[in-house]
Structure formats: structure tokens, C-alpha cells
Amino acid sequence: MIIGDGHSVLFYLVILAFIAGALVPLAFRNSRKASVASFAPGAAGSVLTIALAASIAVSGTALEMPLPFAAAATEIEFQFYIDGMSAFFMLIIGLVTLAVSIYSIGYSSEYHEKRSIRALGFLFNLFVLSMILVVASDNVFSFLVFWEAMSLASFFLVIYEHESEGSIRAGMTYIVMTHLGTAFILGSFLAMYFQTGSLSFDSFRSPGSPMPAYIRDIVFVLALVGFGTKAGLVPMHVWLPQAHPSAPSNVSALMSAVMIKTAIYGLARVTLDFAAPSSPDSAWWGMLMVVAGSASALIGVLYAAIEKDIKRALAFSSIENIGIVILGLGLSVVFLSFGLQALAAVALLASMYHSLNHAAFKSLLFMGAGSVLFGTHTKNMEQLGGLAKKMPWTALLFLIGAIAISGLPPLNGFASEWLTMQALLSSYQVPNVALQVSISFASIAFALTAGIALATFVRMFGATFLSRPRSKEAEHAKEVPKTMIAGMSVAAGLCIVFGILPFAATGMIASSFGLDESVASFNVLTVPYSVSGIESISSMSMPAVAVMMGAAGAAIAGFVLASGSRKTARKIYSTWDCGFGELNERMEYTASSLSQPIRTVFRALYKPRMTISKDRYSDSNPYMKKSMRVESETRDVFEDRLYAPAVKTAVGFFDRVRRIQTGKVNAYLLYVMIALALLLLLARVMP
């Protein structure tokens, strides 16, 4: 059902709010006022976006409209259509942007008197608005215009700190990869256009004649490569761990939690709406996504586990979580191909639920990393430590995000990963032995990913917030402004609510995607195999888990209080120092030492290099060492073995091509004559 004018007005107000956030700050020279003028309208626009998206998603309605100034009855016009799928991703954008906008008011003070806050506010609001309009677009023209606006705005945000050579390099890598992905996306749309004769998404949904199987296959492959590049799927992920850490931390939160979800939206739109699988011949689509998702999840978390840069580690973790989302989406396509509607609904629910959860905990973690950078001016975990005492609120909120992303109950990461595992375990019902075996290997990769993710965030939180400070910056750190704490608290609240009350999210997802109500209309997190007569094999009540864990925590706290009463004698001893004397920060585990076992086991992936420097008391005596320093360095094998040779080859080729630019008119006339002769020859031989 198409809804009416009230929602249209709300949609226009969303657009106006972000336009105001982009333009109003240009009138302020004072950086503090410009910060408020930039991000307060963004927060208001986010609230409006949430209201619009939630209304459409829950009601199961849709909103269709062109912009008021668009031309009528032409292919080159702006058309918008917000259905349940668009509304769901718009809701993700609104929730994260609300938290990040509040956070940014305080975080932007880091750039006062250093860089233009007006430019930051303009690009920030343009970036968010373009993402909203991408998921609302209803034809190829609108989609690509706003997709390009999103890419360019994010590019300039990545190079915002442009005096850094690393930021410029990251920005150039990002812009090249994102345009490469856009070329594949355009190819996918063109394949459907040549079949339907229209650029409207409506024609893709219901073409006049069924698309041939080979056209559907071409559309899927091009879409997977194009949207997979934007999402950061391996091996197209090379831009992501460079761009996300280089951008300001509030922008990193948006890019990781929201921008890559627009790629998930595009892939879901193509595979489930434009070219939905309807026979076992399409099962290989799902298996390709399952393989790509499993590989991305495992490789992403393995690189995150060894990173010293906290923001770069979080960027690799985004590759892991996007892999989990693609894995669930691929399982849904496999089940749909064989007509297993109930299982397809469970897998799709798991995928979209994890998209929502990842947006919550990854935005929280990037904002937490930004707070650490704000308070210490370093992202290197080797130089941190002891921040739990210096920055207690940041430590607590970061801990919530770390628990959520590690998949531990009762927070939201556990709920969606549990559903994903149940979907994997249900693959025995696929009537194809080869697919069953293949998916079983994906289950192993998923389980390994979950275990390494837990180790990764134990390491990250411990090296950053616990033990003793390992630098003067960490020793003199201070808590961040209250607006930054408030922004992180919003994201932390989402992690708690979506974990303890999962049906609040799953019911909305089921309504958005038109899933059977039995999939999500339950008060416990239950895999609903009662659909189509399939018996339930697993259930989990998250509220019950939360109550049990709360009771256990209360019991432990009561025991500690009782044991520490005045009636109990207490003796205080110093920590065992292993005979070294007074312990100091040089004797504690660092981020590198905690990840050493993983680097050793997976050395083929990391290609580690170790350098040992020795300082002797005397050159004549090699046995008496004054000090010894060990440095370990790892490499990204994808950059070294895949992209570096490709870049070198391309640069060499274009260096040769450039030689034809002699600057001489007679040479250019010769080129024209050769081209004309070839055209005449072609016209002669063609019938």
C-alpha cells in the first residue's frame, strides 16, 4: 500500500534538516558555534529519519514520490520509493547518525583553530543525506547520482587531515576502488536496462518478459563485485583498513557502521528483489556469497587480531562482520533456490539483524577509539594502557561494545550470531550433498571467526584500558566531553536493548522484508522451524539469559561485600614480582605479545618479519648484553601479492601510452589520419 502526504512532508523535512546542517555553519566563523550549527541539525534530521523509517517498516507500507522540481515522464529524473527494505536501512542510518551527531559536537573541538569546522560540517551532512537518498532511490539515475555524492563526500572526509601523507594515500586508494566498484554496479544496471528498456527499478522488479538465466547470472556477478568492493569483501577490501583509520573518528563510525551497509542494501535489492532466485540453478549465487562471506569474516578477524593501531584493527573487524552478513544473505539465497522458505527467512533475519547490530556496536567502538585518540593523541595500543582509571566512562562504554562484538550474551552480537549459526546448522535440509558439505566448512570458518574475535577484543580492551600506562600520553589522559559520552551512550543503549529484547528488532525486520510473522513474533529468540511443518531444534530466551546473568552478578557482588565486611580480617600483600623487584609497565603484556601465538600459527597469511637489535657492554664480549630490542612487522599479503603487482603493471602500461603525447601537431594529425582510415575500413567491411 502506498501511503500519503504526511510521510512525504516528513521525507522533505529530513532533506531540509541535513541541507541546513550543511549550509548554516558557513555563516559562522567561530568554530564552537559552527560545531553546534553543523551537528545539531544532523541530530534533528536523524530523529526525523528514524520516525519516517520506523513508521514505514512497522506498518508494511511504502512511500513513492519524485522530487518537486523533477521532470516528468523521463528516464533522467529523481525518483524515490521507500518500501520496507529501504526503510530498514534508513533506520540504521538514522540511529547511528543520531549517536554520532551528538558525539561530534564535542569531538570536533579537537579541530578548533586547526582546521575548518565548516568544511567538516558541510561534508558530514552531505555524506549522511546522500546515504539516505541512495537507499530511497527508485531508478538508476537517482541511485548513481547519490551513490557518487556519497563516495565523493566520504573521499574528502578521508583526506580531511590532508597534511598527512597516509591520509592522501588512503584517500586515493579509496577513490580508485570505489569507482571501480561503481563501474561494476553500472554494468549490472545496464544488463537489466538492455533487457527491460527502462532505468526504473519498477521495471527491474517486474520486467515485461522474464530475464534469461544468463542475464540474471551476469547481473548477480557484476552486483556482487561492485557492491562487494564498497562493502569491503575480500579481496576487494584493500581500501577499507586504509580509509577508515585516516578519517576523523566520527566519520570512521559512519563509514564503518553505515556506509558499507548501503552496499549490503544494494546487493540485497538485486538478489532478493530484481533477480530473486526461483530454482536450484541459482543456488551457486548463494554458495558464492557463503564462500566470500566466510573468507572475509575469517581473514578480517585474523588481521584485526594482530593490529597495533586501534582504529585499523576496528576497520579489519568491519570486514569480518560484513563477511558474516554476506554469509547469512548467501544462505538465504541457497534456501530460496530450493524452496525452503522458512529457512530462507531465518537466514535473512540473521543477516539483517547482524547488519543492525554491527551498526550499533561498531559505531560505539569507533567513537570509543576516537575518545581514546582525543584523550591521548595516539592510536597505537603499545603506547596506551591504564585508561580505565583515567577515562572510566569511555572504558565502560567501550567494554559494552567489545562484549557485543565478541558475541557474548546478553548483548546484541550474541543474538544475531546465534541465529546465523542456527541457519548454518540447518543446511542439512538442502537436498544437495555437495552444498551440505560446502556449508559445513563455512560453519567451521564461522566458529573459528567467533573464537578469534573474542580473543581480539580481549586483547584490544586489555592493552588499551587495563594494566599500567605505557606512555606519558596515556598517563596524563583525561575523560572526554559530556557530548561525546552521550553519543556513545546512545549506541551502547542500542547494544543492550537489541540484545536483551531481540524481538524488538526481529519483529521490525520481519515486517520490513515481508517475512512470515512466525519468524519473529515471539517473546524468546527461537529459530521458528514450526513453519512448513519443520520441528524446532533450538531456542534461546535472551530476557531469561539477562535475568540469570544479572542474578549471578548480584550474588557475586553480595559475596564480595559480605567477605569484605569489618568482621573479616584483611591482609594486603604486594603482587608477586617473580624475583625482579618492583614491577613496571615494561614487564606487562603488550598488544604485540598477546597476538604472538596467532601470528605464529597463521604466519603464511601475515608474512611476519622480526628484527632484533642488541646493545652490548663491550664489542669484544658478545655474551654480555646491555639491552635487546625485538620488533615484529607483518604485511598484508593481498597488498603485496595482488594489488602491488597490478598497480606496478598499470603504471608501467600508462607510462608507455603517455609517450604518444609528444606535443607535436604533426604527430596528432597522423593519429587522426590513422583513426579515420580504420573507421573507413570498418565501414567497408561491415554489412
N, C-alpha and C positions, 0 to 999 in steps of 0.2 A: 504494500500500500504506500502511495506517495503522500507525504504529509505536506502541510501548507505553510502559510505566510509567517507564523510565529517563529518557526525554526529557520526560515530564510533570513529574517531580521537578525536572529542570533548569529547566524553564519557571517553576515555582513559586519556585525559588531566585533566578531573575532578578528576579521581582517583589519578593521579600523583600529582596534587596540594595538595590534603589532605594528601597523603603519605609524601610529602615534609614538610608540616606543622607539621607532627608528628615526623619526624626524624631529620630535620635540627636543631631544637632548642637543640638537645642533644649535639651538638658541642659547645654550648655557656655556659660558666659558669656565665657570667654576667646576672643578672635577667632581666635588662631592654632590653638587646639585645635579650634574649630568648623570651620575650613577643612579640616583633615585629616579630621575626622569626617564632613564633607559630601561630599568628593570621593574619598576612598579607597574607600568602599563603591560609589560610582559606577564607579570603575575596575574593582573586582571584579565588579560586575554586568555591565560591558561585556565582560569576558573570558568570563563565562558565556553572554552573549548571542551572542558570536562562536562559541563552541563549539557551541551549540544550532543556530544558523543554518547554520553550515558543515556540520554533520552531516546536516541535512535537505536542504540544497541539493545536496551532492555525491552523496548516496545516492538522490536522486529519490523519497524517501518523503514522508509527510505526518503531522502530529500533530493530532489532534482531541480537544477536551475542553471541558467547561464549567467554570466556577469551582466549587469545592466547595460554596459556600453558595448557588449559583444555584437558582432554582425550576425544576422540571422541566416539560417539555411546555407551555411558554407562549412567546408571541412576545416578551414583555418579560423577557428574561434575557440574561446574559452568555454568549456562545458564542465559542469560539476554534478556529481551524483554521489551521495553519501548513503551507502547501504550498511548492513551490519558489519561487513568485513572492514570497510573504510572507517566506520565509527570506532571499532575496536582499536585500530592502530592510532586513530586520532585521540582516543582516550589515553593511550600510552604517552603520546606526545604531550598532552595537556598535563598529566600527572607529574611527569619528570620536569617539564618546563616550569611548573609552579614551584617545585622544590629548588630548582637551580636558579630561578629568578630571585627568590628570597635570599639564597646563598650569595648571589653575585653582588648584591648591594654592598655587603661587607668585603667580599673578596676583591672587588675592583679597586678598593683603596690601596692595594699593593701597587697599582699603576698610577696613582695620583702623582701629578707633576713629572711623570716619567714618559707616559705615552698618552695618546688621545683616547679618553674615555668615550667621547662622542663617536669616534670610529668604531670602538668596541660595541657600544650600544646599537649603533646602526646595523652592523653586520650580524650581531646576535639576534635581533628581532627579524631581520630579513631571513636569516637562516631558519628560524622556527616557523615563520609564516610560509616559507617555500615548502617545508616538510608537510605542513598541514594541507597545503594546496596540492601537493603531489598525491597524497592518499585520497583527496577529494576529486581529482581529475577524472573526466569521463570520455576523453578522446586522446589520441596520440599527441596532437599538437599541445594541448594543455599539459599533459604529463611531462613531455620532454622539455618544455619551456621552464616549468618549475623544478624539474629534476636538475636542469643546468643551473638555474639560480641557486638551488641548494648546494650544488657542487662548487660553484664559484664563491659563494659566501663562506663556505667551510674552508676553502683554499686560503682565502685572505685571513681567516681566523687562525689557521695553522701557522701562517707566517707573520702573525701579529707581532711577535718578538723577532723582527726581521734582522736585527743586528747579529743574530746567532747563525752561524754557517749551517749548523744542524737543522735549524728550522727551515731555512731556504731549501736545503736538500730534501727534507721530509715533504715540504710543500710541492716541489717539482715531481717527486715520486708519486705523490698522491694525485696530482692533477693529470699526470700521464695515465696512471692506472684507472682513474675514474672515467676518463674519456674513452679509454679502451673498452671498459665495461659498457659505456653508453653506446658505442658502436655496435656491440652485440645485441643490446636491447633494441636499438633501432632496427637491426636486421630481423629480430623476432617479430616486431610490429609490422615490418614491411612484408614478411611472409604471410601474415594474416591479411594485410591490406590487399595483396595481389589475389588472394582467394575470395575476399568479400567485396572488394571495390570501395571500401569505406574506411575512414580513420576513426570512426566512432567505436567506443568499447561495446555499445549495444550490438553492433554488427558482429563483433567477435564472439559475444555470448551466444547469439542465435543466428549464425550465417544462413543465407538463403539455401545453400546446399551443404551437406556435411563435408568437412575438410578431409581430404585424403589422408591416409595414415602417415605417408612420408612427410606431408606438410606439417602435421601435428608433431612429428618427431623433430623436424627442423626447428619449429617454434620452441619446443621444450629445451633442446640443447642450447640454442642461442640464448634463451632466457636464463638458463642455469649458469652459463658462463658470465653473462652480463650482470645479472643480479648477484651472482656468487662473488664476482670481483668487488662489488660495492659492500657486500656483507663480510668479506674477509675470509672466504673459504680457501683452504689450502688447495693448490699452490698459488692462488691469486691474492694471498694475504700480505704480500711483502710491504705494501704501503701502510698497513694499519699500525704495526708496532713502531713505525717512524712518526706518523702524523699525530696520533692521539697523545703521546707524551710531549710533543712540541707545542701543541696548542695550550692556551690558558686552561686551567683545571676546570673551570665552569663549562668551557666549550668541550673539553675532553669528555665530561659527563654527558653532554648532549650527543656528541658524536658516537660514543660507545653505547649509550643506553637507548638512543632514539634513532639517529641517522641510519645506522645499519639495519634497523627494523623496517625502514622504508624498502630496503632490498628484499626482506622477508615478505613484506606486503606484495611487492611486485611478483615475486616467484609464486606465492600462494594464489594471487589473482590469475596468473597464467595457467598454473597447473590444475587449479580447482574450479575455475570459472570459465576461462576462454577455451581451454583444451582439456577438459576434465577426462580422466581415464574411464573407459567404459568396458574394457575387455582385457583378458590376460596378456594381450600383445603390448599393453602399456606398462606391464609390471617392471620392465627394465628401467623405466623412468625412476620409479621408487627405489629400486636397488642402487641405481647410480647415486641418488641422493643419500641413501643409507651409507654407502661406502664413503662418499665425500664428507658427510657429516661425522662419521666415526673417525676418519683420518684427521679431520680438522680438530675435533674435540681432543683427541689424544696428543697430537703434535702441539696444539696450542697450549695445553696444560703442561707438557714437558718443557717447553721453552719458558713458560711462566715460572716454573719451579726453580729455575737457575738464575733468573734476572736479579741484578742488584738495584736497578732503577725501579722504584715502586710503581711509577706510572707506566713504564714499559711492561712490567710484569702484569699489571691490570689489563693492558692492551692485549697481550697474548691470551689472557684469561677470557677476553671477549671472543677471541677466535674459538676457544674451547666451547663457550656457551652457545655461540651461533651454530657450531657443529651439532650440539645436542638438539637445537631447534630444527635444523635441517634433517637430522636423523628422524625425529618424530614426524615431520612432514612427509619424508620419504616412506616411512612405514604406512602412513595413511594412504598414500598413493598405491602402494602394494596391495593393501587390503581392499581398496576400492576396485582395483583391477580384477580381483577375484570375487567381487560382490559381497564381501564381508563388511557390511555397512556398520554394524555395531563396533567392531574392532577398529574400523577406519575412523569412527567418531572418537573413540578413546585416544587413538594415536594423535589425531588432530587436536583434541583437547589438551593433551600433554604438551604438544609443540607450542600452541598458542599460550598456554598457561606459563610455560617456561619463558616465552618472549616477554610476557608481562612481568614475571618475577625477575628476570635478568635486568629489565629496565629499572626496577626498584633497587635491587642490591648493587648493581654496577654503578648507577648514578651516586648512590650513597658512598661507595668505596672511592670513586674518583673525587668526590667532594672531600672525603676524608684525606685522601692523598694531597689534595690542594691545600687543606688546612695544615697538614704537616709541612708542606713546602712554604706556606705562608708564615708559619711559626719558626722554622729552622733555616729556610732558604737553601735546602738541599733535598734531592730526591733519592740520594744514594743510601740504601739501607745499612751499608757498612759504617756510615757516619751518624747513624741515629741511635736509638736505644734510650730507655728510661723516660719516654714521653708520657707514660700513663700518669706519672705524678705531676708533670708539668702541664699536660693538656688532658685532664681527666674526662671532660665531656667528649672531646674528639676521640679519645681512646675507647670510651664506652660505645659510641655510635659506630665507630669503625669495627669494633668487635661484633656488633649486631650484623653488620654487612658481611663480615668474614664467616660467621656462623651460617648465615643464609646461603652464601655462595658455595659453602662447603657441603651443602646438602644435609645438614643436621637438623633433627626435629627440635622444637616445633615450628621453625621458621619456614618461609615460603619456598626456599630452594629444595627442601626435602620433599615437599608435596608434589611439585612438578616432576622431579627426578624419579620419584616413586611411580608416578603414572607412566613415565617413559619406560621404566624397567618392566612394568606390567605389560605394556604394549609389546615390548621385545619378547617377553616370555610367552606371549600368546601367539607368536608367529608359527607355532606348531600346527595351527589350523589352516595355514596356507597349503593348498593342495599341490605343492611342488617341492620335492625333496631338496633340489639344488638351492632353492631360495631359503628353505628352512636352515640348511647348513650355513649358508652365507650370513643369514641374520644372526645365527648363534655366535659367529665370530664377532659381529658387531656388538653383541651383548657382552662379550669378554672385554672388548675395547672400551665399552661404556663403563663397565665395573672398574677397570684399571684407571680410567679417567677420573672417576669419582674418588678413588683412593688417593691418587696423586694430587687432586685438587685440595683435599683435606690437608695433606702434608704441606702444600704450597702456602695455604693461608695460615696454618700454624706457624710456619717459618716467617711469613710476612708480618703477622701481628707481633710475634715474639721478638724479632730482630728490630722492629720499629718502636714498640711501646714498652717492652719489658727489659729487665736487667738494668745495667748502668749506662749512662750516656757515653758514647764513644767519640764525641767531638765537642768543641766549645759551643757550636751552634745548637746541638741538642741539649747541652747543659743549661743554656740560657733561654730555652724556648718558653713561650707564653701562650696561654689559651687565646683562641681566635675570637673575633667579634661575635656578638649575640645573633646577628642576622645569619651568619654562617652556621652557627649551631642550630638555629631554627630551620634553615633549609635542609640540613642533614637529618633533623628530627622528623621532618615530613616524610622523607624517603625511608627512614628507619620504621616509622609507623606503618608504612605500606608493607614492609617486610614482615612485620608482626601480624598485621590484620590478614594478609593473604596467606599466611602460614597457619594461624590458629583457626581462621574462618575461611577455609578454601572454597566453600560453596558460594561465598560472596563473589568470587572471581569466576568459578567454573560455570555458575548459572548464567552470568552475563556473557561468557564466551559461547556457551551453547546457544543462547538466543541470537548472538551476533552471526554465527555461522550456520544457523538453521539446523542444529543437531537435535536428535531425539531428546525430549525432555528427561527421559530416564537416564541419560548420560550424566546429567549434572544436578537434577533436582533431588538431592539427598543431603541429609544433615551430617553425613560422615563421608570421608574420602573413600569411596567404594568404586572399584572397577566394575561397571554395570553389565556383566555378561548375561544378565537375565534377558536382555534384549535378544530377540530372534531365537529364544529358547536355549541360549547358551548359559550354563550354570556359572555362578560366581566362584572365582578361585582365590580372591584376595580382598580384604577390606582393612581400612585403617581410619580410626576416628581421631582426627587431629585435635579437636577440643579435649577429648579424653587424654590424649598424649600430653597436651599442655597442662591439664589438671594434675596428672601423675607426676610430671616433672616439677611442677610448682610445689606439690606436696613434698616431694623428695628434697627440693631446695629448702623448704621451710623446716623440715626435720633436721637437715644438716645445720642450718643456721641456729636452730634451737639447741642442738647438741653443742655447738661451738660456744654459744652464750652460757650454757649451763656449765661446761667444762672450764670456762674462764671466769667463773664467779669468785668471790672473795674467799670462799671456803676452800678453794683448791689452791694448793701451793704451786707456784710457778718458778721455774729456774730458766734464766736466759743464758744461752751459750753462743759463742761466735760460730760462724759457718765453718765446716771442715775445709781446710785450705790445702790438703794433700801435701803438707810439709813445705809449701812455697812461702809461707809467711802471709802477709796481708794480701787479699785478693784485690785485683783491679780490673778495669774494663778490657785489658789486653788478654785476659785469661778466660773470657766468656765466648760462647758460641757466636759466630757471626752468620750473616746470610749465606756467605760462600761455604762455610764449613757445614752448615745444615744441609745444603744441597749437594755436597760432595758425593754421597752414595748414589744419587740419581745421575750425576754427571758420569760416574764410573760405569754404571750399568748401561746407560744409553750413549756411550761415548761415540758410537758410529753416527749418531744424529747431531751431536754437538761439535765434533772435531776439536776437542779441547787441546790447548797448548799451555804448558806450565813453564814458568821462568823462575829460577832460584838464584837469588843474589846473596853472596856470603861476604861478610866483613870480618877479616882475621886480625888478631892482635899483632901477628908478625907474618910477613910473607915467607919466612923460612920455615914456619911451622904450620902446615895445612890442617892440623888437628884441633888447634885451639881457636875456636870461632868466637868472635865478639858478638856478632848478631847474624841472623839469617832471615831473609825475606822471600816468601813464596807468593807468586802471582799467577793466577789461573785465568785463562781467557777462552771463551767459546765463540764459535762462528755459526751463523745461520746457513745451513747447507743449501737452502733454497736460493739465497742470495749468491753464494759462492759458485754453486754448480749450475744454476738455471738462469738467473737474471743477469749476473755479471757477464757471462759469455754472450748472452743475447744482446745486451747493451753495447758491448765491445764490437760485435758484428755489425749492428745497426749504425753505430757511429762511423765505423770504417767504410761501410757502403755509402753513406751520405757524404762522407768526405770525398769519395771518388765522384759522386754525382755532382758535387759542388764545382768540380773542375770545369764543367760546361759553362759556368758563369764567368766568361772571360772578360766581359766588359767591352767587347768589340762588336760594333754594329754589324760588320760583315759576317761574323760568326752567327749572330742571331738571325740574319737574313737566310743563311744556309739552313738553319734549323727549320725556319718557316717553309722553305722550299722542299725540304725532305718530308715534313709533315703533310704538305699539300700533295706531293707525289704519292705518298702512302694512301691518302684519302681517295685520290683518283683511282688508284689501283684497286682499292677496296670496293669502290662504287662499280668498277668494271667487272669484277669477278662475282659480285653479289647478284642474285637473280632479281 
